Amino acid sequence: QVQLVESGGGLVQAGGSLTLSCVVSGRFFSADTMGWYRRAPDGGRDFVALISGDGLTTYSDAVTGRFTISRDNAKNTAFLHMNKLKPEDAAVYYCKDIASGSWGQGTQVTVSS
């Protein structure tokens, strides 16, 4: 059974930083591409960032230059380092194991202006 558990969300002032973590179990983690998404105003999930098993990264235009996705394969963990946060970054953030299609439960990020 695949499980993803996010943590690290919270309240931060605009311009501040947060790091989200996603611990994965039940998968051969190092081979999987991992993604971060966030809940959109329409209720869908917007793409934020991806990292492949060998470390190749992709970002949405909205976060390029401010967010960094990384992974620690020894700890089965993916990270999203968020810098220069803006009020419009506030959302529930989800990680996803792309190969299995499994999602975490989400972690809330709130950005005060």
FIKOLZA-1660 file (N, C-alpha, C; in steps of 0.1 Angstrom, whole numbers, plus 5000, padded with zeros to 4 digits):
% residues 113
   i   px   py   pz ch aa at
   1 5008 4988 5000  A  Q  N
   1 5000 5000 5000  A  Q CA
   1 5009 5012 5000  A  Q  C
   2 5006 5021 4991  A  V  N
   2 5014 5034 4989  A  V CA
   2 5008 5044 4999  A  V  C
   3 5017 5050 5006  A  Q  N
   3 5013 5061 5015  A  Q CA
   3 5022 5073 5013  A  Q  C
   4 5017 5085 5013  A  L  N
   4 5024 5097 5012  A  L CA
   4 5019 5106 5024  A  L  C
   5 5029 5111 5032  A  V  N
   5 5025 5120 5043  A  V CA
   5 5033 5133 5042  A  V  C
   6 5025 5144 5040  A  E  N
   6 5031 5157 5039  A  E CA
   6 5032 5163 5053  A  E  C
   7 5041 5172 5055  A  S  N
   7 5042 5180 5067  A  S CA
   7 5050 5193 5063  A  S  C
   8 5050 5203 5073  A  G  N
   8 5057 5215 5071  A  G CA
   8 5049 5227 5068  A  G  C
   9 5036 5226 5066  A  G  N
   9 5028 5237 5063  A  G CA
   9 5027 5246 5075  A  G  C
  10 5021 5258 5073  A  G  N
  10 5019 5267 5084  A  G CA
  10 5016 5281 5080  A  G  C
  11 5017 5290 5089  A  L  N
  11 5015 5305 5086  A  L CA
  11 5028 5312 5085  A  L  C
  12 5030 5320 5074  A  V  N
  12 5042 5327 5072  A  V CA
  12 5038 5341 5066  A  V  C
  13 5047 5350 5069  A  Q  N
  13 5044 5364 5063  A  Q CA
  13 5049 5364 5049  A  Q  C
  14 5043 5373 5041  A  A  N
  14 5047 5374 5028  A  A CA
  14 5062 5378 5027  A  A  C
  15 5069 5371 5018  A  G  N
  15 5084 5373 5017  A  G CA
  15 5091 5362 5025  A  G  C
  16 5084 5355 5033  A  G  N
  16 5091 5345 5041  A  G CA
  16 5093 5331 5034  A  G  C
  17 5097 5321 5041  A  S  N
  17 5100 5308 5036  A  S CA
  17 5094 5297 5044  A  S  C
  18 5091 5286 5037  A  L  N
  18 5087 5274 5043  A  L CA
  18 5093 5262 5035  A  L  C
  19 5095 5251 5042  A  T  N
  19 5098 5239 5035  A  T CA
  19 5088 5228 5038  A  T  C
  20 5083 5222 5028  A  L  N
  20 5073 5211 5029  A  L CA
  20 5081 5198 5027  A  L  C
  21 5076 5188 5034  A  S  N
  21 5082 5174 5033  A  S CA
  21 5071 5164 5029  A  S  C
  22 5075 5154 5022  A  C  N
  22 5066 5143 5018  A  C CA
  22 5073 5130 5019  A  C  C
  23 5069 5122 5029  A  V  N
  23 5075 5109 5032  A  V CA
  23 5067 5099 5025  A  V  C
  24 5073 5090 5017  A  V  N
  24 5066 5080 5009  A  V CA
  24 5070 5066 5014  A  V  C
  25 5060 5058 5015  A  S  N
  25 5062 5044 5018  A  S CA
  25 5054 5035 5008  A  S  C
  26 5059 5023 5007  A  G  N
  26 5052 5013 4998  A  G CA
  26 5056 5014 4984  A  G  C
  27 5067 5022 4981  A  R  N
  27 5072 5023 4967  A  R CA
  27 5087 5022 4967  A  R  C
  28 5092 5019 4955  A  F  N
  28 5106 5020 4953  A  F CA
  28 5109 5034 4950  A  F  C
  29 5110 5042 4960  A  F  N
  29 5110 5057 4959  A  F CA
  29 5120 5063 4950  A  F  C
  30 5132 5058 4950  A  S  N
  30 5143 5064 4942  A  S CA
  30 5140 5064 4927  A  S  C
  31 5131 5055 4923  A  A  N
  31 5129 5054 4908  A  A CA
  31 5117 5063 4904  A  A  C
  32 5109 5068 4914  A  D  N
  32 5097 5075 4911  A  D CA
  32 5099 5090 4909  A  D  C
  33 5091 5095 4899  A  T  N
  33 5090 5109 4898  A  T CA
  33 5080 5114 4908  A  T  C
  34 5084 5125 4915  A  M  N
  34 5075 5130 4926  A  M CA
  34 5070 5144 4922  A  M  C
  35 5058 5148 4925  A  G  N
  35 5053 5161 4922  A  G CA
  35 5047 5168 4934  A  G  C
  36 5047 5181 4933  A  W  N
  36 5039 5189 4943  A  W CA
  36 5029 5197 4935  A  W  C
  37 5017 5198 4941  A  Y  N
  37 5006 5205 4935  A  Y CA
  37 4999 5213 4946  A  Y  C
  38 4991 5222 4942  A  R  N
  38 4983 5230 4952  A  R CA
  38 4969 5232 4947  A  R  C
  39 4960 5233 4957  A  R  N
  39 4946 5234 4954  A  R CA
  39 4943 5247 4947  A  R  C
  40 4936 5247 4936  A  A  N
  40 4933 5259 4929  A  A CA
  40 4920 5265 4934  A  A  C
  41 4917 5277 4931  A  P  N
  41 4904 5283 4935  A  P CA
  41 4892 5275 4931  A  P  C
  42 4893 5269 4919  A  D  N
  42 4882 5261 4914  A  D CA
  42 4881 5247 4920  A  D  C
  43 4890 5244 4929  A  G  N
  43 4889 5231 4936  A  G CA
  43 4898 5221 4930  A  G  C
  44 4904 5224 4918  A  G  N
  44 4913 5214 4912  A  G CA
  44 4927 5215 4918  A  G  C
  45 4936 5209 4912  A  R  N
  45 4950 5209 4917  A  R CA
  45 4959 5214 4907  A  R  C
  46 4966 5225 4910  A  D  N
  46 4975 5231 4900  A  D CA
  46 4989 5225 4902  A  D  C
  47 4996 5223 4891  A  F  N
  47 5009 5218 4891  A  F CA
  47 5018 5229 4897  A  F  C
  48 5028 5224 4906  A  V  N
  48 5038 5233 4911  A  V CA
  48 5052 5229 4907  A  V  C
  49 5056 5217 4909  A  A  N
  49 5069 5213 4906  A  A CA
  49 5070 5197 4905  A  A  C
  50 5080 5193 4897  A  L  N
  50 5082 5178 4896  A  L CA
  50 5097 5176 4897  A  L  C
  51 5100 5164 4902  A  I  N
  51 5114 5160 4903  A  I CA
  51 5115 5145 4899  A  I  C
  52 5123 5142 4889  A  S  N
  52 5124 5128 4885  A  S CA
  52 5133 5120 4895  A  S  C
  53 5134 5107 4893  A  G  N
  53 5142 5099 4901  A  G CA
  53 5157 5102 4901  A  G  C
  54 5161 5107 4889  A  D  N
  54 5175 5111 4888  A  D CA
  54 5177 5126 4890  A  D  C
  55 5167 5133 4895  A  G  N
  55 5169 5147 4899  A  G CA
  55 5166 5158 4889  A  G  C
  56 5160 5154 4878  A  L  N
  56 5156 5165 4869  A  L CA
  56 5143 5172 4874  A  L  C
  57 5143 5185 4873  A  T  N
  57 5132 5193 4879  A  T CA
  57 5125 5201 4868  A  T  C
  58 5112 5203 4871  A  T  N
  58 5103 5212 4863  A  T CA
  58 5095 5220 4872  A  T  C
  59 5092 5233 4869  A  Y  N
  59 5085 5241 4877  A  Y CA
  59 5074 5249 4869  A  Y  C
  60 5063 5252 4876  A  S  N
  60 5053 5261 4870  A  S CA
  60 5059 5275 4869  A  S  C
  61 5054 5283 4860  A  D  N
  61 5058 5296 4858  A  D CA
  61 5056 5305 4871  A  D  C
  62 5046 5301 4878  A  A  N
  62 5042 5309 4890  A  A CA
  62 5052 5308 4901  A  A  C
  63 5060 5297 4901  A  V  N
  63 5069 5295 4912  A  V CA
  63 5084 5295 4908  A  V  C
  64 5087 5295 4895  A  T  N
  64 5100 5294 4890  A  T CA
  64 5109 5306 4896  A  T  C
  65 5120 5302 4902  A  G  N
  65 5129 5312 4908  A  G CA
  65 5127 5314 4922  A  G  C
  66 5115 5309 4928  A  R  N
  66 5112 5311 4942  A  R CA
  66 5112 5298 4949  A  R  C
  67 5107 5287 4943  A  F  N
  67 5105 5274 4949  A  F CA
  67 5116 5265 4943  A  F  C
  68 5120 5255 4952  A  T  N
  68 5129 5245 4948  A  T CA
  68 5124 5231 4952  A  T  C
  69 5123 5222 4943  A  I  N
  69 5120 5208 4947  A  I CA
  69 5132 5200 4948  A  I  C
  70 5133 5191 4958  A  S  N
  70 5144 5183 4960  A  S CA
  70 5140 5169 4966  A  S  C
  71 5149 5160 4967  A  R  N
  71 5146 5147 4973  A  R CA
  71 5157 5141 4980  A  R  C
  72 5154 5133 4990  A  D  N
  72 5164 5125 4997  A  D CA
  72 5160 5110 4996  A  D  C
  73 5166 5103 4986  A  N  N
  73 5162 5090 4984  A  N CA
  73 5165 5080 4995  A  N  C
  74 5175 5083 5003  A  A  N
  74 5178 5075 5015  A  A CA
  74 5167 5076 5025  A  A  C
  75 5160 5087 5025  A  K  N
  75 5149 5089 5035  A  K CA
  75 5135 5088 5029  A  K  C
  76 5134 5084 5016  A  N  N
  76 5121 5083 5009  A  N CA
  76 5113 5096 5010  A  N  C
  77 5120 5107 5009  A  T  N
  77 5113 5120 5012  A  T CA
  77 5116 5130 5000  A  T  C
  78 5105 5137 4996  A  A  N
  78 5106 5148 4987  A  A CA
  78 5103 5161 4995  A  A  C
  79 5109 5171 4990  A  F  N
  79 5108 5184 4997  A  F CA
  79 5104 5195 4987  A  F  C
  80 5097 5205 4992  A  L  N
  80 5095 5217 4984  A  L CA
  80 5099 5229 4993  A  L  C
  81 5110 5235 4989  A  H  N
  81 5115 5247 4996  A  H CA
  81 5109 5259 4989  A  H  C
  82 5101 5267 4997  A  M  N
  82 5094 5278 4992  A  M CA
  82 5100 5291 4998  A  M  C
  83 5104 5300 4989  A  N  N
  83 5110 5312 4993  A  N CA
  83 5102 5324 4987  A  N  C
  84 5104 5335 4993  A  K  N
  84 5097 5348 4988  A  K CA
  84 5082 5345 4986  A  K  C
  85 5076 5339 4996  A  L  N
  85 5062 5336 4995  A  L CA
  85 5053 5348 4993  A  L  C
  86 5043 5346 4985  A  K  N
  86 5033 5357 4982  A  K CA
  86 5019 5352 4987  A  K  C
  87 5011 5362 4990  A  P  N
  87 4997 5358 4994  A  P CA
  87 4990 5348 4985  A  P  C
  88 4993 5350 4972  A  E  N
  88 4987 5341 4962  A  E CA
  88 4992 5326 4962  A  E  C
  89 5003 5324 4970  A  D  N
  89 5008 5311 4972  A  D CA
  89 5000 5303 4982  A  D  C
  90 4992 5310 4990  A  A  N
  90 4984 5303 5000  A  A CA
  90 4975 5292 4994  A  A  C
  91 4976 5280 4999  A  A  N
  91 4968 5269 4994  A  A CA
  91 4971 5257 5003  A  A  C
  92 4963 5246 5000  A  V  N
  92 4967 5233 5005  A  V CA
  92 4976 5227 4994  A  V  C
  93 4988 5223 4999  A  Y  N
  93 4998 5217 4990  A  Y CA
  93 4997 5201 4992  A  Y  C
  94 4998 5195 4980  A  Y  N
  94 4998 5180 4980  A  Y CA
  94 5010 5175 4973  A  Y  C
  95 5015 5164 4977  A  C  N
  95 5026 5157 4970  A  C CA
  95 5019 5145 4963  A  C  C
  96 5025 5141 4952  A  K  N
  96 5020 5130 4944  A  K CA
  96 5031 5121 4939  A  K  C
  97 5029 5108 4940  A  D  N
  97 5038 5098 4934  A  D CA
  97 5033 5096 4920  A  D  C
  98 5040 5100 4910  A  I  N
  98 5034 5100 4897  A  I CA
  98 5032 5086 4892  A  I  C
  99 5041 5077 4894  A  A  N
  99 5039 5064 4889  A  A CA
  99 5027 5056 4894  A  A  C
 100 5024 5058 4907  A  S  N
 100 5013 5051 4913  A  S CA
 100 5000 5059 4913  A  S  C
 101 5002 5072 4911  A  G  N
 101 4990 5081 4911  A  G CA
 101 4985 5084 4925  A  G  C
 102 4993 5081 4935  A  S  N
 102 4989 5082 4949  A  S CA
 102 4992 5097 4954  A  S  C
 103 4983 5102 4962  A  W  N
 103 4984 5115 4967  A  W CA
 103 4985 5115 4982  A  W  C
 104 4992 5125 4988  A  G  N
 104 4991 5127 5002  A  G CA
 104 4979 5134 5006  A  G  C
 105 4978 5137 5019  A  Q  N
 105 4965 5142 5025  A  Q CA
 105 4965 5158 5024  A  Q  C
 106 4977 5163 5021  A  G  N
 106 4978 5178 5019  A  G CA
 106 4982 5185 5032  A  G  C
 107 4989 5196 5030  A  T  N
 107 4993 5204 5041  A  T CA
 107 4990 5219 5038  A  T  C
 108 4984 5226 5048  A  Q  N
 108 4980 5240 5045  A  Q CA
 108 4991 5250 5046  A  Q  C
 109 4992 5259 5036  A  V  N
 109 5002 5270 5037  A  V CA
 109 4993 5283 5037  A  V  C
 110 4996 5291 5047  A  T  N
 110 4989 5304 5047  A  T CA
 110 4999 5315 5047  A  T  C
 111 4997 5325 5039  A  V  N
 111 5006 5336 5037  A  V CA
 111 4999 5349 5041  A  V  C
 112 5004 5356 5051  A  S  N
 112 4998 5368 5055  A  S CA
 112 5005 5380 5048  A  S  C
 113 4997 5390 5044  A  S  N
 113 5003 5401 5037  A  S CA
 113 5006 5412 5047  A  S  C
% end
